């Protein structure tokens, strides 16, 4: 696998991980009982910690990418393993 492919796939894992991590640990003003500022959205978080989100996203993306890369090199799960409907065989018959 080329290093450019490694970077591109890792970035995809990182973005996906960011969307998974973002909802965790967020508390609204209604949940904490604190007073809202005038003009503030109802669902705005009380304290958003971007450093924590970046750290957790990077950890999750790195772990997921390592599993992906080991699967890619060792071929634990291949396309043939998850082809439940025999679509590869139908494509080869054409």
PDB file of N, CA, C and O in Angstrom:
ATOM      1  N   UNK A   1       0.848  -1.167   0.000  1.00  0.00           N
ATOM      2  CA  UNK A   1       0.000   0.000   0.000  1.00  0.00           C
ATOM      3  C   UNK A   1       0.898   1.236   0.000  1.00  0.00           C
ATOM      4  O   UNK A   1       1.839   1.325   0.789  1.00  0.00           O
ATOM      5  N   UNK A   2       0.607   2.177  -0.879  1.00  0.00           N
ATOM      6  CA  UNK A   2       1.390   3.414  -0.964  1.00  0.00           C
ATOM      7  C   UNK A   2       1.147   4.285   0.262  1.00  0.00           C
ATOM      8  O   UNK A   2       0.108   4.189   0.914  1.00  0.00           O
ATOM      9  N   UNK A   3       2.129   5.139   0.565  1.00  0.00           N
ATOM     10  CA  UNK A   3       1.991   6.015   1.729  1.00  0.00           C
ATOM     11  C   UNK A   3       0.882   7.041   1.518  1.00  0.00           C
ATOM     12  O   UNK A   3       0.266   7.484   2.487  1.00  0.00           O
ATOM     13  N   UNK A   4       0.615   7.430   0.268  1.00  0.00           N
ATOM     14  CA  UNK A   4      -0.480   8.372   0.027  1.00  0.00           C
ATOM     15  C   UNK A   4      -1.835   7.714   0.305  1.00  0.00           C
ATOM     16  O   UNK A   4      -2.761   8.366   0.788  1.00  0.00           O
ATOM     17  N   UNK A   5      -1.940   6.429  -0.001  1.00  0.00           N
ATOM     18  CA  UNK A   5      -3.165   5.697   0.313  1.00  0.00           C
ATOM     19  C   UNK A   5      -3.340   5.558   1.818  1.00  0.00           C
ATOM     20  O   UNK A   5      -4.454   5.665   2.331  1.00  0.00           O
ATOM     21  N   UNK A   6      -2.248   5.322   2.521  1.00  0.00           N
ATOM     22  CA  UNK A   6      -2.301   5.216   3.975  1.00  0.00           C
ATOM     23  C   UNK A   6      -2.803   6.512   4.583  1.00  0.00           C
ATOM     24  O   UNK A   6      -3.654   6.487   5.472  1.00  0.00           O
ATOM     25  N   UNK A   7      -2.292   7.641   4.120  1.00  0.00           N
ATOM     26  CA  UNK A   7      -2.717   8.938   4.647  1.00  0.00           C
ATOM     27  C   UNK A   7      -4.186   9.191   4.332  1.00  0.00           C
ATOM     28  O   UNK A   7      -4.939   9.638   5.197  1.00  0.00           O
ATOM     29  N   UNK A   8      -4.596   8.908   3.106  1.00  0.00           N
ATOM     30  CA  UNK A   8      -5.984   9.157   2.714  1.00  0.00           C
ATOM     31  C   UNK A   8      -6.952   8.295   3.521  1.00  0.00           C
ATOM     32  O   UNK A   8      -7.992   8.782   3.964  1.00  0.00           O
ATOM     33  N   UNK A   9      -6.623   7.037   3.712  1.00  0.00           N
ATOM     34  CA  UNK A   9      -7.503   6.149   4.463  1.00  0.00           C
ATOM     35  C   UNK A   9      -7.530   6.550   5.939  1.00  0.00           C
ATOM     36  O   UNK A   9      -8.583   6.495   6.574  1.00  0.00           O
ATOM     37  N   UNK A  10      -6.385   6.952   6.487  1.00  0.00           N
ATOM     38  CA  UNK A  10      -6.360   7.406   7.882  1.00  0.00           C
ATOM     39  C   UNK A  10      -7.222   8.660   8.060  1.00  0.00           C
ATOM     40  O   UNK A  10      -7.930   8.780   9.060  1.00  0.00           O
ATOM     41  N   UNK A  11      -7.171   9.576   7.122  1.00  0.00           N
ATOM     42  CA  UNK A  11      -7.995  10.786   7.208  1.00  0.00           C
ATOM     43  C   UNK A  11      -9.478  10.411   7.182  1.00  0.00           C
ATOM     44  O   UNK A  11     -10.275  10.990   7.919  1.00  0.00           O
ATOM     45  N   UNK A  12      -9.845   9.458   6.348  1.00  0.00           N
ATOM     46  CA  UNK A  12     -11.235   9.004   6.333  1.00  0.00           C
ATOM     47  C   UNK A  12     -11.640   8.403   7.683  1.00  0.00           C
ATOM     48  O   UNK A  12     -12.730   8.675   8.186  1.00  0.00           O
ATOM     49  N   UNK A  13     -10.767   7.595   8.259  1.00  0.00           N
ATOM     50  CA  UNK A  13     -11.048   7.034   9.582  1.00  0.00           C
ATOM     51  C   UNK A  13     -11.145   8.140  10.630  1.00  0.00           C
ATOM     52  O   UNK A  13     -11.976   8.063  11.534  1.00  0.00           O
ATOM     53  N   UNK A  14     -10.301   9.170  10.517  1.00  0.00           N
ATOM     54  CA  UNK A  14     -10.306  10.253  11.493  1.00  0.00           C
ATOM     55  C   UNK A  14     -11.615  11.038  11.428  1.00  0.00           C
ATOM     56  O   UNK A  14     -12.202  11.352  12.464  1.00  0.00           O
ATOM     57  N   UNK A  15     -12.071  11.354  10.225  1.00  0.00           N
ATOM     58  CA  UNK A  15     -13.323  12.109  10.080  1.00  0.00           C
ATOM     59  C   UNK A  15     -14.503  11.284  10.589  1.00  0.00           C
ATOM     60  O   UNK A  15     -15.366  11.809  11.292  1.00  0.00           O
ATOM     61  N   UNK A  16     -14.547  10.020  10.247  1.00  0.00           N
ATOM     62  CA  UNK A  16     -15.619   9.150  10.743  1.00  0.00           C
ATOM     63  C   UNK A  16     -15.577   9.073  12.264  1.00  0.00           C
ATOM     64  O   UNK A  16     -16.621   9.121  12.915  1.00  0.00           O
ATOM     65  N   UNK A  17     -14.392   8.955  12.831  1.00  0.00           N
ATOM     66  CA  UNK A  17     -14.248   8.896  14.285  1.00  0.00           C
ATOM     67  C   UNK A  17     -14.691  10.195  14.942  1.00  0.00           C
ATOM     68  O   UNK A  17     -15.250  10.173  16.039  1.00  0.00           O
ATOM     69  N   UNK A  18     -14.449  11.317  14.291  1.00  0.00           N
ATOM     70  CA  UNK A  18     -14.874  12.603  14.849  1.00  0.00           C
ATOM     71  C   UNK A  18     -16.388  12.646  14.996  1.00  0.00           C
ATOM     72  O   UNK A  18     -16.898  13.119  16.012  1.00  0.00           O
ATOM     73  N   UNK A  19     -17.106  12.163  14.002  1.00  0.00           N
ATOM     74  CA  UNK A  19     -18.564  12.146  14.090  1.00  0.00           C
ATOM     75  C   UNK A  19     -19.059  11.163  15.148  1.00  0.00           C
ATOM     76  O   UNK A  19     -20.132  11.358  15.720  1.00  0.00           O
ATOM     77  N   UNK A  20     -18.298  10.123  15.409  1.00  0.00           N
ATOM     78  CA  UNK A  20     -18.679   9.169  16.447  1.00  0.00           C
ATOM     79  C   UNK A  20     -18.418   9.766  17.828  1.00  0.00           C
ATOM     80  O   UNK A  20     -19.228   9.579  18.737  1.00  0.00           O
ATOM     81  N   UNK A  21     -17.311  10.475  18.005  1.00  0.00           N
ATOM     82  CA  UNK A  21     -16.892  10.997  19.305  1.00  0.00           C
ATOM     83  C   UNK A  21     -17.662  12.252  19.716  1.00  0.00           C
ATOM     84  O   UNK A  21     -17.918  12.442  20.905  1.00  0.00           O
ATOM     85  N   UNK A  22     -18.033  13.103  18.778  1.00  0.00           N
ATOM     86  CA  UNK A  22     -18.625  14.402  19.107  1.00  0.00           C
ATOM     87  C   UNK A  22     -19.809  14.357  20.074  1.00  0.00           C
ATOM     88  O   UNK A  22     -19.846  15.187  20.982  1.00  0.00           O
ATOM     89  N   UNK A  23     -20.759  13.466  19.945  1.00  0.00           N
ATOM     90  CA  UNK A  23     -21.913  13.521  20.860  1.00  0.00           C
ATOM     91  C   UNK A  23     -21.628  13.111  22.303  1.00  0.00           C
ATOM     92  O   UNK A  23     -22.434  13.413  23.183  1.00  0.00           O
ATOM     93  N   UNK A  24     -20.531  12.445  22.574  1.00  0.00           N
ATOM     94  CA  UNK A  24     -20.257  11.949  23.914  1.00  0.00           C
ATOM     95  C   UNK A  24     -19.718  13.051  24.821  1.00  0.00           C
ATOM     96  O   UNK A  24     -18.840  13.817  24.425  1.00  0.00           O
ATOM     97  N   UNK A  25     -20.245  13.123  26.029  1.00  0.00           N
ATOM     98  CA  UNK A  25     -19.752  14.060  27.029  1.00  0.00           C
ATOM     99  C   UNK A  25     -20.302  15.465  26.894  1.00  0.00           C
ATOM    100  O   UNK A  25     -19.843  16.368  27.594  1.00  0.00           O
ATOM    101  N   UNK A  26     -21.258  15.676  26.028  1.00  0.00           N
ATOM    102  CA  UNK A  26     -21.833  17.007  25.835  1.00  0.00           C
ATOM    103  C   UNK A  26     -23.049  17.149  26.747  1.00  0.00           C
ATOM    104  O   UNK A  26     -23.954  16.314  26.729  1.00  0.00           O
ATOM    105  N   UNK A  27     -23.057  18.203  27.536  1.00  0.00           N
ATOM    106  CA  UNK A  27     -24.176  18.498  28.431  1.00  0.00           C
ATOM    107  C   UNK A  27     -24.757  19.856  28.058  1.00  0.00           C
ATOM    108  O   UNK A  27     -24.022  20.819  27.842  1.00  0.00           O
ATOM    109  N   UNK A  28     -26.081  19.924  27.986  1.00  0.00           N
ATOM    110  CA  UNK A  28     -26.732  21.200  27.683  1.00  0.00           C
ATOM    111  C   UNK A  28     -27.005  21.950  28.995  1.00  0.00           C
ATOM    112  O   UNK A  28     -26.831  21.405  30.085  1.00  0.00           O
ATOM    113  N   UNK A  29     -27.431  23.195  28.865  1.00  0.00           N
ATOM    114  CA  UNK A  29     -27.735  24.008  30.039  1.00  0.00           C
ATOM    115  C   UNK A  29     -28.920  23.443  30.812  1.00  0.00           C
ATOM    116  O   UNK A  29     -28.963  23.546  32.038  1.00  0.00           O
ATOM    117  N   UNK A  30     -29.878  22.850  30.113  1.00  0.00           N
ATOM    118  CA  UNK A  30     -31.029  22.255  30.787  1.00  0.00           C
ATOM    119  C   UNK A  30     -30.603  21.065  31.649  1.00  0.00           C
ATOM    120  O   UNK A  30     -31.158  20.850  32.727  1.00  0.00           O
ATOM    121  N   UNK A  31     -29.629  20.299  31.181  1.00  0.00           N
ATOM    122  CA  UNK A  31     -29.166  19.129  31.934  1.00  0.00           C
ATOM    123  C   UNK A  31     -28.366  19.526  33.168  1.00  0.00           C
ATOM    124  O   UNK A  31     -28.459  18.875  34.209  1.00  0.00           O
ATOM    125  N   UNK A  32     -27.585  20.585  33.053  1.00  0.00           N
ATOM    126  CA  UNK A  32     -26.738  20.993  34.174  1.00  0.00           C
ATOM    127  C   UNK A  32     -27.423  21.993  35.090  1.00  0.00           C
ATOM    128  O   UNK A  32     -26.970  22.198  36.217  1.00  0.00           O
ATOM    129  N   UNK A  33     -28.508  22.626  34.636  1.00  0.00           N
ATOM    130  CA  UNK A  33     -29.219  23.592  35.457  1.00  0.00           C
ATOM    131  C   UNK A  33     -28.579  24.971  35.491  1.00  0.00           C
ATOM    132  O   UNK A  33     -28.894  25.778  36.366  1.00  0.00           O
ATOM    133  N   UNK A  34     -27.687  25.249  34.551  1.00  0.00           N
ATOM    134  CA  UNK A  34     -27.055  26.576  34.506  1.00  0.00           C
ATOM    135  C   UNK A  34     -27.902  27.527  33.674  1.00  0.00           C
ATOM    136  O   UNK A  34     -28.735  27.105  32.871  1.00  0.00           O
ATOM    137  N   UNK A  35     -27.672  28.819  33.881  1.00  0.00           N
ATOM    138  CA  UNK A  35     -28.444  29.850  33.209  1.00  0.00           C
ATOM    139  C   UNK A  35     -27.913  30.065  31.791  1.00  0.00           C
ATOM    140  O   UNK A  35     -26.703  30.090  31.567  1.00  0.00           O
ATOM    141  N   UNK A  36     -28.828  30.218  30.848  1.00  0.00           N
ATOM    142  CA  UNK A  36     -28.442  30.434  29.451  1.00  0.00           C
ATOM    143  C   UNK A  36     -28.195  31.915  29.190  1.00  0.00           C
ATOM    144  O   UNK A  36     -28.784  32.779  29.841  1.00  0.00           O
ATOM    145  N   UNK A  37     -27.330  32.192  28.242  1.00  0.00           N
ATOM    146  CA  UNK A  37     -27.044  33.551  27.797  1.00  0.00           C
ATOM    147  C   UNK A  37     -28.104  33.934  26.765  1.00  0.00           C
ATOM    148  O   UNK A  37     -28.566  33.080  26.009  1.00  0.00           O
ATOM    149  N   UNK A  38     -28.488  35.193  26.728  1.00  0.00           N
ATOM    150  CA  UNK A  38     -29.505  35.656  25.783  1.00  0.00           C
ATOM    151  C   UNK A  38     -29.040  35.390  24.349  1.00  0.00           C
ATOM    152  O   UNK A  38     -27.919  35.730  23.971  1.00  0.00           O
ATOM    153  N   UNK A  39     -29.928  34.772  23.557  1.00  0.00           N
ATOM    154  CA  UNK A  39     -29.612  34.468  22.165  1.00  0.00           C
ATOM    155  C   UNK A  39     -28.943  33.124  21.961  1.00  0.00           C
ATOM    156  O   UNK A  39     -28.640  32.757  20.826  1.00  0.00           O
ATOM    157  N   UNK A  40     -28.707  32.390  23.017  1.00  0.00           N
ATOM    158  CA  UNK A  40     -28.028  31.100  22.934  1.00  0.00           C
ATOM    159  C   UNK A  40     -29.002  30.007  22.499  1.00  0.00           C
ATOM    160  O   UNK A  40     -30.166  30.017  22.897  1.00  0.00           O
ATOM    161  N   UNK A  41     -28.537  29.084  21.699  1.00  0.00           N
ATOM    162  CA  UNK A  41     -29.364  27.965  21.255  1.00  0.00           C
ATOM    163  C   UNK A  41     -29.635  27.014  22.413  1.00  0.00           C
ATOM    164  O   UNK A  41     -28.811  26.859  23.314  1.00  0.00           O
ATOM    165  N   UNK A  42     -30.797  26.384  22.372  1.00  0.00           N
ATOM    166  CA  UNK A  42     -31.191  25.486  23.461  1.00  0.00           C
ATOM    167  C   UNK A  42     -30.239  24.304  23.615  1.00  0.00           C
ATOM    168  O   UNK A  42     -29.974  23.871  24.737  1.00  0.00           O
ATOM    169  N   UNK A  43     -29.733  23.786  22.526  1.00  0.00           N
ATOM    170  CA  UNK A  43     -28.875  22.606  22.585  1.00  0.00           C
ATOM    171  C   UNK A  43     -27.391  22.905  22.662  1.00  0.00           C
ATOM    172  O   UNK A  43     -26.574  21.994  22.525  1.00  0.00           O
ATOM    173  N   UNK A  44     -27.020  24.174  22.880  1.00  0.00           N
ATOM    174  CA  UNK A  44     -25.600  24.537  22.935  1.00  0.00           C
ATOM    175  C   UNK A  44     -24.953  23.904  24.167  1.00  0.00           C
ATOM    176  O   UNK A  44     -25.551  23.904  25.243  1.00  0.00           O
ATOM    177  N   UNK A  45     -23.746  23.369  24.024  1.00  0.00           N
ATOM    178  CA  UNK A  45     -23.097  22.728  25.170  1.00  0.00           C
ATOM    179  C   UNK A  45     -22.646  23.754  26.203  1.00  0.00           C
ATOM    180  O   UNK A  45     -22.356  24.905  25.876  1.00  0.00           O
ATOM    181  N   UNK A  46     -22.594  23.308  27.460  1.00  0.00           N
ATOM    182  CA  UNK A  46     -22.145  24.182  28.541  1.00  0.00           C
ATOM    183  C   UNK A  46     -20.649  24.446  28.403  1.00  0.00           C
ATOM    184  O   UNK A  46     -20.209  25.596  28.428  1.00  0.00           O
ATOM    185  N   UNK A  47     -19.886  23.397  28.261  1.00  0.00           N
ATOM    186  CA  UNK A  47     -18.435  23.571  28.097  1.00  0.00           C
ATOM    187  C   UNK A  47     -17.947  22.572  27.053  1.00  0.00           C
ATOM    188  O   UNK A  47     -17.932  21.363  27.280  1.00  0.00           O
ATOM    189  N   UNK A  48     -17.554  23.107  25.916  1.00  0.00           N
ATOM    190  CA  UNK A  48     -17.035  22.270  24.841  1.00  0.00           C
ATOM    191  C   UNK A  48     -15.524  22.217  24.962  1.00  0.00           C
ATOM    192  O   UNK A  48     -14.868  23.257  25.033  1.00  0.00           O
ATOM    193  N   UNK A  49     -14.971  21.020  24.986  1.00  0.00           N
ATOM    194  CA  UNK A  49     -13.521  20.845  25.117  1.00  0.00           C
ATOM    195  C   UNK A  49     -12.960  20.274  23.814  1.00  0.00           C
ATOM    196  O   UNK A  49     -12.934  19.056  23.637  1.00  0.00           O
ATOM    197  N   UNK A  50     -12.513  21.136  22.903  1.00  0.00           N
ATOM    198  CA  UNK A  50     -12.026  20.632  21.618  1.00  0.00           C
ATOM    199  C   UNK A  50     -10.765  19.786  21.732  1.00  0.00           C
ATOM    200  O   UNK A  50     -10.562  18.876  20.929  1.00  0.00           O
ATOM    201  N   UNK A  51      -9.919  20.067  22.710  1.00  0.00           N
ATOM    202  CA  UNK A  51      -8.705  19.266  22.889  1.00  0.00           C
ATOM    203  C   UNK A  51      -9.031  17.821  23.224  1.00  0.00           C
ATOM    204  O   UNK A  51      -8.403  16.892  22.718  1.00  0.00           O
ATOM    205  N   UNK A  52     -10.026  17.649  24.089  1.00  0.00           N
ATOM    206  CA  UNK A  52     -10.443  16.301  24.471  1.00  0.00           C
ATOM    207  C   UNK A  52     -11.058  15.565  23.289  1.00  0.00           C
ATOM    208  O   UNK A  52     -10.815  14.375  23.091  1.00  0.00           O
ATOM    209  N   UNK A  53     -11.855  16.283  22.508  1.00  0.00           N
ATOM    210  CA  UNK A  53     -12.473  15.677  21.329  1.00  0.00           C
ATOM    211  C   UNK A  53     -11.403  15.267  20.314  1.00  0.00           C
ATOM    212  O   UNK A  53     -11.469  14.176  19.749  1.00  0.00           O
ATOM    213  N   UNK A  54     -10.423  16.136  20.084  1.00  0.00           N
ATOM    214  CA  UNK A  54      -9.340  15.820  19.144  1.00  0.00           C
ATOM    215  C   UNK A  54      -8.526  14.617  19.619  1.00  0.00           C
ATOM    216  O   UNK A  54      -8.169  13.749  18.821  1.00  0.00           O
ATOM    217  N   UNK A  55      -8.236  14.568  20.917  1.00  0.00           N
ATOM    218  CA  UNK A  55      -7.466  13.444  21.459  1.00  0.00           C
ATOM    219  C   UNK A  55      -8.232  12.132  21.301  1.00  0.00           C
ATOM    220  O   UNK A  55      -7.686  11.141  20.815  1.00  0.00           O
ATOM    221  N   UNK A  56      -9.497  12.133  21.713  1.00  0.00           N
ATOM    222  CA  UNK A  56     -10.288  10.903  21.625  1.00  0.00           C
ATOM    223  C   UNK A  56     -10.522  10.478  20.177  1.00  0.00           C
ATOM    224  O   UNK A  56     -10.521   9.287  19.865  1.00  0.00           O
ATOM    225  N   UNK A  57     -10.721  11.450  19.304  1.00  0.00           N
ATOM    226  CA  UNK A  57     -10.889  11.144  17.886  1.00  0.00           C
ATOM    227  C   UNK A  57      -9.634  10.512  17.315  1.00  0.00           C
ATOM    228  O   UNK A  57      -9.709   9.528  16.578  1.00  0.00           O
ATOM    229  N   UNK A  58      -8.487  11.069  17.649  1.00  0.00           N
ATOM    230  CA  UNK A  58      -7.219  10.539  17.146  1.00  0.00           C
ATOM    231  C   UNK A  58      -6.967   9.132  17.685  1.00  0.00           C
ATOM    232  O   UNK A  58      -6.494   8.263  16.953  1.00  0.00           O
ATOM    233  N   UNK A  59      -7.278   8.907  18.955  1.00  0.00           N
ATOM    234  CA  UNK A  59      -7.085   7.567  19.520  1.00  0.00           C
ATOM    235  C   UNK A  59      -7.984   6.536  18.842  1.00  0.00           C
ATOM    236  O   UNK A  59      -7.531   5.446  18.492  1.00  0.00           O
ATOM    237  N   UNK A  60      -9.252   6.880  18.659  1.00  0.00           N
ATOM    238  CA  UNK A  60     -10.176   5.956  18.008  1.00  0.00           C
ATOM    239  C   UNK A  60      -9.787   5.707  16.552  1.00  0.00           C
ATOM    240  O   UNK A  60      -9.814   4.567  16.088  1.00  0.00           O
ATOM    241  N   UNK A  61      -9.424   6.777  15.828  1.00  0.00           N
ATOM    242  CA  UNK A  61      -9.041   6.631  14.422  1.00  0.00           C
ATOM    243  C   UNK A  61      -7.770   5.793  14.281  1.00  0.00           C
ATOM    244  O   UNK A  61      -7.660   4.978  13.365  1.00  0.00           O
ATOM    245  N   UNK A  62      -6.825   5.990  15.172  1.00  0.00           N
ATOM    246  CA  UNK A  62      -5.575   5.223  15.111  1.00  0.00           C
ATOM    247  C   UNK A  62      -5.831   3.743  15.380  1.00  0.00           C
ATOM    248  O   UNK A  62      -5.301   2.881  14.679  1.00  0.00           O
ATOM    249  N   UNK A  63      -6.640   3.452  16.390  1.00  0.00           N
ATOM    250  CA  UNK A  63      -6.951   2.051  16.686  1.00  0.00           C
ATOM    251  C   UNK A  63      -7.700   1.397  15.530  1.00  0.00           C
ATOM    252  O   UNK A  63      -7.407   0.261  15.158  1.00  0.00           O
ATOM    253  N   UNK A  64      -8.661   2.112  14.966  1.00  0.00           N
ATOM    254  CA  UNK A  64      -9.423   1.555  13.842  1.00  0.00           C
ATOM    255  C   UNK A  64      -8.533   1.361  12.623  1.00  0.00           C
ATOM    256  O   UNK A  64      -8.653   0.356  11.922  1.00  0.00           O
ATOM    257  N   UNK A  65      -7.640   2.314  12.363  1.00  0.00           N
ATOM    258  CA  UNK A  65      -6.758   2.179  11.207  1.00  0.00           C
ATOM    259  C   UNK A  65      -5.770   1.027  11.390  1.00  0.00           C
ATOM    260  O   UNK A  65      -5.468   0.309  10.436  1.00  0.00           O
ATOM    261  N   UNK A  66      -5.275   0.852  12.598  1.00  0.00           N
ATOM    262  CA  UNK A  66      -4.355  -0.264  12.847  1.00  0.00           C
ATOM    263  C   UNK A  66      -5.054  -1.594  12.580  1.00  0.00           C
ATOM    264  O   UNK A  66      -4.478  -2.487  11.958  1.00  0.00           O
ATOM    265  N   UNK A  67      -6.295  -1.727  13.049  1.00  0.00           N
ATOM    266  CA  UNK A  67      -7.050  -2.947  12.759  1.00  0.00           C
ATOM    267  C   UNK A  67      -7.270  -3.119  11.256  1.00  0.00           C
ATOM    268  O   UNK A  67      -7.138  -4.223  10.727  1.00  0.00           O
ATOM    269  N   UNK A  68      -7.607  -2.024  10.572  1.00  0.00           N
ATOM    270  CA  UNK A  68      -7.795  -2.082   9.123  1.00  0.00           C
ATOM    271  C   UNK A  68      -6.511  -2.511   8.422  1.00  0.00           C
ATOM    272  O   UNK A  68      -6.544  -3.364   7.536  1.00  0.00           O
ATOM    273  N   UNK A  69      -5.383  -1.925   8.812  1.00  0.00           N
ATOM    274  CA  UNK A  69      -4.122  -2.215   8.144  1.00  0.00           C
ATOM    275  C   UNK A  69      -3.690  -3.667   8.374  1.00  0.00           C
ATOM    276  O   UNK A  69      -3.224  -4.338   7.453  1.00  0.00           O
ATOM    277  N   UNK A  70      -3.852  -4.146   9.623  1.00  0.00           N
ATOM    278  CA  UNK A  70      -3.518  -5.548   9.886  1.00  0.00           C
ATOM    279  C   UNK A  70      -4.425  -6.482   9.100  1.00  0.00           C
ATOM    280  O   UNK A  70      -3.971  -7.515   8.609  1.00  0.00           O
ATOM    281  N   UNK A  71      -5.701  -6.133   8.976  1.00  0.00           N
ATOM    282  CA  UNK A  71      -6.606  -6.949   8.172  1.00  0.00           C
ATOM    283  C   UNK A  71      -6.191  -6.903   6.703  1.00  0.00           C
ATOM    284  O   UNK A  71      -6.267  -7.914   6.005  1.00  0.00           O
ATOM    285  N   UNK A  72      -5.756  -5.748   6.239  1.00  0.00           N
ATOM    286  CA  UNK A  72      -5.318  -5.610   4.842  1.00  0.00           C
ATOM    287  C   UNK A  72      -4.085  -6.472   4.568  1.00  0.00           C
ATOM    288  O   UNK A  72      -4.014  -7.145   3.540  1.00  0.00           O
ATOM    289  N   UNK A  73      -3.129  -6.452   5.472  1.00  0.00           N
ATOM    290  CA  UNK A  73      -1.893  -7.205   5.237  1.00  0.00           C
ATOM    291  C   UNK A  73      -2.050  -8.704   5.493  1.00  0.00           C
ATOM    292  O   UNK A  73      -1.448  -9.514   4.789  1.00  0.00           O
ATOM    293  N   UNK A  74      -2.857  -9.085   6.500  1.00  0.00           N
ATOM    294  CA  UNK A  74      -2.994 -10.501   6.852  1.00  0.00           C
ATOM    295  C   UNK A  74      -4.208 -11.170   6.221  1.00  0.00           C
ATOM    296  O   UNK A  74      -4.342 -12.392   6.292  1.00  0.00           O
ATOM    297  N   UNK A  75      -5.092 -10.393   5.607  1.00  0.00           N
ATOM    298  CA  UNK A  75      -6.302 -10.890   4.945  1.00  0.00           C
ATOM    299  C   UNK A  75      -7.149 -11.757   5.866  1.00  0.00           C
ATOM    300  O   UNK A  75      -7.521 -12.878   5.517  1.00  0.00           O
ATOM    301  N   UNK A  76      -7.450 -11.217   7.056  1.00  0.00           N
ATOM    302  CA  UNK A  76      -8.323 -11.933   7.987  1.00  0.00           C
ATOM    303  C   UNK A  76      -9.735 -12.007   7.430  1.00  0.00           C
ATOM    304  O   UNK A  76     -10.355 -13.071   7.434  1.00  0.00           O
ATOM    305  N   UNK A  77     -10.242 -10.876   6.951  1.00  0.00           N
ATOM    306  CA  UNK A  77     -11.576 -10.809   6.361  1.00  0.00           C
ATOM    307  C   UNK A  77     -11.413 -10.284   4.942  1.00  0.00           C
ATOM    308  O   UNK A  77     -10.897  -9.184   4.744  1.00  0.00           O
ATOM    309  N   UNK A  78     -11.844 -11.052   3.962  1.00  0.00           N
ATOM    310  CA  UNK A  78     -11.725 -10.652   2.563  1.00  0.00           C
ATOM    311  C   UNK A  78     -13.112 -10.379   1.989  1.00  0.00           C
ATOM    312  O   UNK A  78     -14.123 -10.571   2.665  1.00  0.00           O
ATOM    313  N   UNK A  79     -13.150  -9.933   0.746  1.00  0.00           N
ATOM    314  CA  UNK A  79     -14.423  -9.669   0.077  1.00  0.00           C
ATOM    315  C   UNK A  79     -15.216 -10.968  -0.054  1.00  0.00           C
ATOM    316  O   UNK A  79     -16.441 -10.959   0.067  1.00  0.00           O
ATOM    317  N   UNK A  80     -14.542 -12.058  -0.294  1.00  0.00           N
ATOM    318  CA  UNK A  80     -15.230 -13.346  -0.417  1.00  0.00           C
ATOM    319  C   UNK A  80     -15.897 -13.770   0.892  1.00  0.00           C
ATOM    320  O   UNK A  80     -16.903 -14.479   0.870  1.00  0.00           O
ATOM    321  N   UNK A  81     -15.348 -13.346   2.025  1.00  0.00           N
ATOM    322  CA  UNK A  81     -15.935 -13.694   3.324  1.00  0.00           C
ATOM    323  C   UNK A  81     -17.248 -12.971   3.582  1.00  0.00           C
ATOM    324  O   UNK A  81     -18.111 -13.492   4.289  1.00  0.00           O
ATOM    325  N   UNK A  82     -17.411 -11.779   3.018  1.00  0.00           N
ATOM    326  CA  UNK A  82     -18.617 -10.999   3.298  1.00  0.00           C
ATOM    327  C   UNK A  82     -19.562 -10.927   2.099  1.00  0.00           C
ATOM    328  O   UNK A  82     -20.539 -10.178   2.127  1.00  0.00           O
ATOM    329  N   UNK A  83     -19.282 -11.692   1.055  1.00  0.00           N
ATOM    330  CA  UNK A  83     -20.144 -11.723  -0.125  1.00  0.00           C
ATOM    331  C   UNK A  83     -21.246 -12.752   0.100  1.00  0.00           C
ATOM    332  O   UNK A  83     -21.127 -13.899  -0.332  1.00  0.00           O
ATOM    333  N   UNK A  84     -22.313 -12.345   0.771  1.00  0.00           N
ATOM    334  CA  UNK A  84     -23.382 -13.266   1.161  1.00  0.00           C
ATOM    335  C   UNK A  84     -24.298 -13.643   0.007  1.00  0.00           C
ATOM    336  O   UNK A  84     -24.945 -14.689   0.058  1.00  0.00           O
ATOM    337  N   UNK A  85     -24.368 -12.822  -1.026  1.00  0.00           N
ATOM    338  CA  UNK A  85     -25.323 -13.048  -2.105  1.00  0.00           C
ATOM    339  C   UNK A  85     -24.667 -13.556  -3.389  1.00  0.00           C
ATOM    340  O   UNK A  85     -25.333 -13.657  -4.420  1.00  0.00           O
ATOM    341  N   UNK A  86     -23.389 -13.874  -3.342  1.00  0.00           N
ATOM    342  CA  UNK A  86     -22.702 -14.431  -4.497  1.00  0.00           C
ATOM    343  C   UNK A  86     -22.549 -13.468  -5.658  1.00  0.00           C
ATOM    344  O   UNK A  86     -22.528 -13.893  -6.813  1.00  0.00           O
ATOM    345  N   UNK A  87     -22.443 -12.190  -5.375  1.00  0.00           N
ATOM    346  CA  UNK A  87     -22.363 -11.205  -6.448  1.00  0.00           C
ATOM    347  C   UNK A  87     -21.046 -11.306  -7.222  1.00  0.00           C
ATOM    348  O   UNK A  87     -21.003 -10.974  -8.406  1.00  0.00           O
ATOM    349  N   UNK A  88     -19.991 -11.750  -6.581  1.00  0.00           N
ATOM    350  CA  UNK A  88     -18.720 -11.916  -7.293  1.00  0.00           C
ATOM    351  C   UNK A  88     -18.827 -13.003  -8.355  1.00  0.00           C
ATOM    352  O   UNK A  88     -18.306 -12.850  -9.460  1.00  0.00           O
ATOM    353  N   UNK A  89     -19.493 -14.083  -8.027  1.00  0.00           N
ATOM    354  CA  UNK A  89     -19.648 -15.165  -8.999  1.00  0.00           C
ATOM    355  C   UNK A  89     -20.498 -14.720 -10.169  1.00  0.00           C
ATOM    356  O   UNK A  89     -20.220 -15.087 -11.311  1.00  0.00           O
ATOM    357  N   UNK A  90     -21.540 -13.929  -9.901  1.00  0.00           N
ATOM    358  CA  UNK A  90     -22.389 -13.423 -10.980  1.00  0.00           C
ATOM    359  C   UNK A  90     -21.623 -12.466 -11.872  1.00  0.00           C
ATOM    360  O   UNK A  90     -21.846 -12.440 -13.083  1.00  0.00           O
ATOM    361  N   UNK A  91     -20.727 -11.680 -11.301  1.00  0.00           N
ATOM    362  CA  UNK A  91     -19.935 -10.752 -12.111  1.00  0.00           C
ATOM    363  C   UNK A  91     -18.911 -11.500 -12.948  1.00  0.00           C
ATOM    364  O   UNK A  91     -18.630 -11.097 -14.077  1.00  0.00           O
ATOM    365  N   UNK A  92     -18.347 -12.583 -12.419  1.00  0.00           N
ATOM    366  CA  UNK A  92     -17.359 -13.366 -13.169  1.00  0.00           C
ATOM    367  C   UNK A  92     -17.980 -14.125 -14.331  1.00  0.00           C
ATOM    368  O   UNK A  92     -17.277 -14.451 -15.287  1.00  0.00           O
ATOM    369  N   UNK A  93     -19.285 -14.419 -14.278  1.00  0.00           N
ATOM    370  CA  UNK A  93     -19.937 -15.166 -15.338  1.00  0.00           C
ATOM    371  C   UNK A  93     -20.164 -14.314 -16.582  1.00  0.00           C
ATOM    372  O   UNK A  93     -20.375 -14.869 -17.660  1.00  0.00           O
ATOM    373  N   UNK A  94     -20.130 -13.009 -16.475  1.00  0.00           N
ATOM    374  CA  UNK A  94     -20.377 -12.141 -17.629  1.00  0.00           C
ATOM    375  C   UNK A  94     -19.277 -12.141 -18.611  1.00  0.00           C
ATOM    376  O   UNK A  94     -19.357 -11.453 -19.629  1.00  0.00           O
TER     377      UNK A  94
END
